[in-house]
Each structure stands twice: as structure tokens, then as C-alpha cells.
């Protein structure tokens, strides 16, 4: 009889312990998620903690630990952001559900990769089984800015089943090409400001070459960045010519062949040199 | 010696012994009873203590929720928070950001001798294995430790990119690992959800780029199993480059059409999804819908 009562008490103690554990985690999560300290406030705290460190020795160790931990985390993060090109500007999460082995959190993430900004919302489900934590993403929604990169927009809207990993890897390679194109355009614009013009700016997808003295003859180099459903990015360049009628009648064949010749030149000498060769046509006529 | 006296003495002694044993027994029982009672009181006190703790926590959580409903997600009172609390909050925030990097596929941390990268893999929304690469960066970049499986051409990829372009190295390696994990996932899903249609064993190599198995469609009439050979020629892709389906010699000629349709399906869709669409289409081997 007595042993039965003991067992009942022991069972209740066990279940109470688990309840307490769950509640504490819930409380901590909620505290973390509902609080926000600005960078200024954090800097102030770091400074005053440093002053405390120099002052008394009590609590010295844990304060120094905190600072060391903070610094190491910040170094790791800035290293990763520099390496991958992905910068996170804002992260907020809200725990929607926490039961036993299962946790569901809603994330709002904003950031940029090179000059492409994104805003993501998704739910992360984490399950604990036998020391392993499995994770799955659902309800992924992506907003890109600037819009108007039709390929990227199509890719983003076709992202089904919450493939966050594919999005980031594709974004990373797309952004690399995006940045490369921007830098190349900038380079040519700065080197030959009178010949090169960018009607759609540095982030547009074409560049115009024209003779500053005699207009009428223009070369347009279109540089598109294609992204297929799997997220593979490929640059596609093409040449368009605008030629005055008289010249066209005379040099029809040469003009018609120009785009093909440009494409083969790309394969042989690469993008920068190919564009440089075209620019030189106008330079020699200056 | 008086025999009678001895007997009497023995009897008394025995009686005394018996009384002693009884007394000892009673004392032990009393002790046990006391111990039990003590234990019971202790347990009861512990239960009360934990109940109180739990109720206090519950009240705290309820208050939090009430506050959140009142003013949607704004800051706490900074004047109340100690400097330590502020920093602890920031630390947790940074840790959360590092965790998000894990979700992007490439994360890592700096070490004393270099850097340790973690490549995570996922198939659609489910995260699967993650692999680490411990690199030394003192003079030239070297791979110190890693958990990449031996059948992934790590050395080849490293030779090509590691020294010159670490970002490309990680990207190519990530492609290989994700594709491998994706192929493995498809084969696992097939075995798990369509085991009744697979005849015999599903044969696969460790890289999961060669799959051979027999399957048939559930049908009332006699079944003619198809023999499939899938080759994934591109190690960075999780769809096959070559699909060969053959039927048994005694199968009717109309099946070749079905085989061709299936070939096309396997080439364009993940394996488990292809099977799913086959089952839901309700195709039977004799071609009748």
C-alpha cells in the first residue's frame, strides 16, 4: 500500500520536473523573442561591463566570459558573411509550438546578397529523436528586391515545397554573376565614359557603345543571367547592332555576322576582352 | 546436574531468546515503518515544492503572453535590464543567426589553426546529413579532418579549387553532397513507400548513382515485372541521365509503349514522385486504365 503511494508521488515528481523544464524553455524563448536591444544599447552594455571588469574582481570571470563569447560569435559571423556574400540584416523568430520532442518556430529573415535584397518568412519544425535533431522547413515565402530580374523572380516564385537551401545556393551563384556584371559595366563606364552608356544603369542588363562624334552606329551588348528550375545560373551574352541605312547596304554581311562573331569571341577570350575589343572599334575612330 | 532444572533453564532461555527475536523484529518493523513514513513525508514535500515551482513558472509565462497580446512585439524596458542581461540577449541573437547560416547550406566557425566549415544538405524542405571540413590555413590551405564520404571526389575538387577559390570549392562540394543525398533520399523513399511494387531487392552502389531493380504495377491479371537500370551520369544532379527499362521475354508487345512512357517519367521526375504518379494514374500492365 505504502509503496503504491510512494510510486504515485514519484510519478508526479517526474511529470512535474518535465513540465517545469518545458515551461522554463517556453519562458526563455518568449523572453528572447519579445526583447530587442538596439546596437547602441548593446555597445553601452559592453562598455560598462568593461568598466566593471577593471573595477571589482567579483563576477569578473563571468563578465569576461560573456565578452569573449560575444567577440568570438561576432568574428565568426562576419567571417561567414564575407565568405558567402550573404548578409543578414534582421532576424526574428517566434516559437509557435513546443511540446515534448517537437518545436515549431516561425522565422522572419531579411538580408542581402551583393546588391540583391531578400525577405523570407518560413516555419522551422525541429524534432528530437534519439539524440538527433531533424529539421524541416514549411511555408516558405520569398520576396526579392529589386524586382525586374525576370529570371530570378520566376525562379523565386517557382520555389515549391520550401527549398530554402536551394534558394540560398542559387541566390549565391546568381549574385556572383550579378555583381560581376555590375563591376564589369562600371569598369567600362569609367574607362570610356564618352563611348559607353548605361541607359538602365549599372544594375541593368545591357550596355551601349556608340561613337561620340557620329551617332547612328551603335552596338548593344546584352548580358542576361539565366537561372533554370534547378537553380543553375548561366550568363548569356548577345550583341545587337544599330546601323544607319547607308552603312547597312554596304556592309550587310559583316553586320549580319557580328553577333555570331561576338559569341565565338566570348568563348575564346572571355567577356571582358570581348567587350574591350568592341569598344576599341570606337576608340580607333575617335 | 538436575535434568529438570536444565530443561527448565533451556525453556526459559529459549523463551527469552524468542522474546528477544520478537522484540528485534518489532523494532525492525518499527524502523521500517518510520523510514517509510519519512520517505513519504519527504516525497510529499518534494511534490509540493515542485508544484509551487511549476505554478510560479506558469504564472510568469501567462503574464508574458498577456503582455505580448497587449503591445505587439515591442521592446522590454531597457532601464530594467542589467548589462549582463543585454549581452546575454545579444549572444543568443548571434547564435540564432549562426544557426540560420546552417540552413543556407554553408556555415562554419574560425578555429585556432584555421577554419571549420559545415556543409548541410537538404532534399526539398527536409534537412538531411551535414558534413564538416576542418581546414588548416597557416601557409597553404589544407584539409585537416573531414567527414565527407570516400566515394565523393573530394581530392579532385580540392585540387581544382581549394587554393584559388574557396567559395567555389565549397559550392562544388556542396553540389556533389546535395546531389548524392538527394539520390539516396529518393531510393530510400522508394523502398519505404513502394516496397509492395518492388520485386526483390533494390540494388544501389554507395554513391547512389546506379540503381537496378524490378518493379511491377499492381494488377489483377498476371504481372510482367519491368527491369530498370538507372544511371546518374552527372554527380551533381539527382535525376538520372540514362534510364533503361526492359520487360521479360514473354511480355506482350503493348508493354513496350508503357516502358517508353515510364522511361520518360523516370528521367524527368524524382523517383518516388514518379512512382506516386504511376500509382495514382492507376495504370495497369495490360494498358487498360
Interface residues (C-beta under 8 A of the other chain):
Chain A: X2 X5 X6 X9 X10 X12 X13 X16 X17 X19 X20 X23 X24 X26 X27 X30 X31 X32 X34 X35 X36 X37 X41 X42 X44 X45 X46 X48 X49 X52 X62 X63 X66 X67 X69 X70 X72 X73 X74 X75 X76 X77 X79 X80 X83 X84 X85 X86 X88 X91 X92 X93 X107 X109 X124 X134 X135 X136 X137 X138 X140 X161 X162 X163 X164 X165 X166 X168 X169 X172 X173 X230
Chain B: X36 X39 X40 X43 X44 X46 X47 X50 X51 X53 X54 X57 X58 X60 X61 X64 X65 X67 X68 X73 X74 X75 X76 X78 X81 X83 X84 X86 X87 X88 X89 X90 X91 X92 X93 X94 X95 X96 X97 X98 X100 X101 X103 X104 X105 X106 X107 X108 X109 X110 X115 X120 X121 X122 X124 X125 X126 X127 X166 X167 X171 X174 X175 X178 X237
